[in-house]
Amino acid sequence: MMECFAKRYCDCQGENNVFENSDTCYVLSFAIIMLNTSLHNPSVKEKPTIEQFVNMNRGINQGQDLPRELLASLYESIKAEPFKIPEDDGNDLMHTFFNPDKEGWLWKQGGRYKSWKRRWFILNDNCLYYFEYTTDKEPRGIIPLENISIRECQDRQKQFCFELYASGGADFIKACKTDSEGKVVEGKHTVYRMSASSDEERREWIHRLTQSISHNPFYDMLASRKRKAQLYAKN
């Protein structure tokens, strides 16, 4: 849903679009959701400042910064009035976290450095969120379960492993996370590998995740065009 919104928004902006591509809009959308939660959740004692929000989003426009006035306007607007998903549309973000399809501890392997870190995972509304602690109000990462497949796998360091991997013509898994400096960055994983506490727990996660995965035919079309282009290039 977020990806479709980003593409549609950029299409509608035309020449007035400040985003280099829809990925920038996609990353900023998640940053806004996190800002909204942080500013208006009474459990969050230290509210992010406008400077922190600006710094969080540095370099997300294909390595360039978005206009400061745009980020400042977004910050002030959300600070003045929180946005809420209409009640008849279902759950808002915090309600999602407290009423998940499944939640629990998993070990997650890093992308660049293959170290393992224990993370609290929450699955709901076709998204997989992960947190550093169960008490955290904001996720460290968000993985929309679109054009993803899942499989059991073996690992030398951990037992009961499984992994999410890009499928349906997608080159990588669309995801967002906060880095060590608190900036929201777009993930470029082709695989997310996790380790459960038991084989039974692994099977339960695989079952729940499989039920939540959605499919976007856009990637099938894209993959088909790539194959045709490669075929023409060879000929």
N, C-alpha and C positions, 0 to 999 in steps of 0.2 A: 504493500500500500504506500509506504513512504517513498519507494523508488518511483512508482507511477506518479505520485504527487510532484516529485522533483522534476521529472521529465516534462510533465504537463505545465508546470509553473514556468520553466525555462522557455518552452514553446510559446507560451502566451506573452512573455515579455518582449520577444522579438529583438530589435536593435537596442532596446533600453535595458537589456539584461546585463547585470553587473557580474554574473557568474560566468566563468570560463566554460563550464559544462554542468550537467545535472548532478554530478558527483559532489560539487561544492554545495549545492542546495541541500543535497541529501545529508551531508555531514553537519551543516549548520542547523538543519531541522532537529537532529538529535541533540545538539548543543543547547538549543532553545528549550527542548523538553527537560533536560537536566537543570537548566537555569530556573525554569518555572518551579520545579520541585524544590530546589534549594532555597529559593527566595520565599516560598509560601508554606513550606512544611514547618510547623512550630517545633518539631524535634531537631531541626538543624539550627544550632546555636550561632555558628559563624557564617553569616550570609556572604556570598561572593560579591565583590565590588565590581564596578564597571571595568576597572583596569584588569582584574582577573578574567573577566569575560572576554575582553579584547585579546588578552594574551593567550587565552585558551584556544582562540580561533586564528591565531597567526599562521599564515602559510597554507591555509586550506583551499585557496583558490588557485590550484595548480602551482603551488609554491609561492604565490603572491598573497598579500594581505587584502582583505575586503576593506572598503572605505570605513574609516573609524566612525563617521557620522551615521552610517547604516547600523553598525553594531551598537552604538550608543543609543540610537532611537529604539532598537529592539529591546535593549536592556531596560530603558526607562518605561517603555510601554508595558513590559511584563511585570516590572516592579510595581507600577501603579495599579495594575489589574491583572490577576492571574487568568490564564485561559483554561477552560475546562471542556472536556469532551461531553457533549450532550448526554444526559442520563439515559435516554432511550437508545443510545448507541452502544451502551454497555459500560465498561469500567474505565475509570480514569487511571492514570499511571500508578498511583499509590495503591488503588484498589486491585490493580493487576498484580502487584507484588504480594499483597496479602491474601489473594485468592487464586493461587496458581494451579495449573494442571499437575505440576510436579515440582518439587524442590528438594535440594539436598547437596551435600558436599561431594565434589569430584576433584580429582587432580587434573590440571590442565597443562599441556605442554606448550611452551613458548614457541613463537613463530621463528624469529631470527636466532635466538639462543634456545637450544633444546632442553632447557631446564624445566622442572616440574614445579608448579605452584598450586596450593590447595585453594579452591575457590568455591563460593556458595552460588549454586545455579538455581535459577527460577525459570520455569517454562510456562508460558501462557500466551494466548492470542497470536499464535504462529511466530513467536519470538522467543529466543533464549537469551536471558540476561545473566550476567555473572558479577559477583561482588567479592570484595576482599574479606569482608566480615558479614555476619548475619545482621548486624546492627546498622550497617551502612544504608543510607537513604538514597544514594545514587549508585547505579551500576558502574562497574569498571568497563564493561563492554556490553554491546547489544548485537545479537546475531539474528537478523530476520531469516526465518526458515523458508526461503524461496529458492527453487532450483538447487536444492541440496539433496544429496543421498547420504545414507548412513550404513556403516558396516563394522563388524567386529574386526579387530586387528591384534597383532602380536607386538610386544615391545620388550626389549631386554631389561629395562629398568622397572617396569610396572606390570602388574597383573590386571586382568579383566578390562582390557582396553577396547575402546571403540572410537571411531572417527567420523566426523562430518566432512564431506568433500563436495566440491563444485561439480554440478552435473547439468544435463539439459542444454549443453552448449555454452554455459558460463565459463569464463576463464578463471575466475576466482570468486570467493564467497564475499558477498557484500556485507560489511560489518563496520561498526564504529567502536572505538575504545578511547579511554583517557590514558595518556602516556605519563611518564614519571614526573613531568612538569605540570600536569593537570590539563594539558591541551587535548581537545577532541581530535582524533585522527582517524582517517579511513583505513580499515584493515585491508590487506591484500593477500589474505591466506587462501591457498588452494585446499588446505586441510586443517581442521581443528581436531586434535587428538586428546581424548580424555581417558581417565582411569577411574573405575568404580571400586567400591569396597568389597564387592563379591560378584560372582557370576550372575546371581539372581538380580542384584541391583543393576548390573549392566543390561540384562535382558529387559528389565522394566524401563530403563531410560531409552533404549532403542525402540521399544514398543511405543512409548509416549511421543518420542520425537518423530517417529514415522507417521503417526496420526496427525501431527501438526504441520508437516511439510506441505507446502503449496507449490504449484508449478506455473511458471510464466512462459507461454509459447513464444514470446519475443526471442528468447535465447535459442530456441530450436531454429527459428528463422535465421538468426545471426550465424549460427553454426553452419547451416546449410549454405549460406552465402559465402562463408569463409572456404568451405570445401570446394565450391564452384570456382572461386577465385584462384585457389591453389591448383585446381585442375587445368584452368585456362593458362596459368603461368607455366605449367609443365609442357603444355602443348605449344 
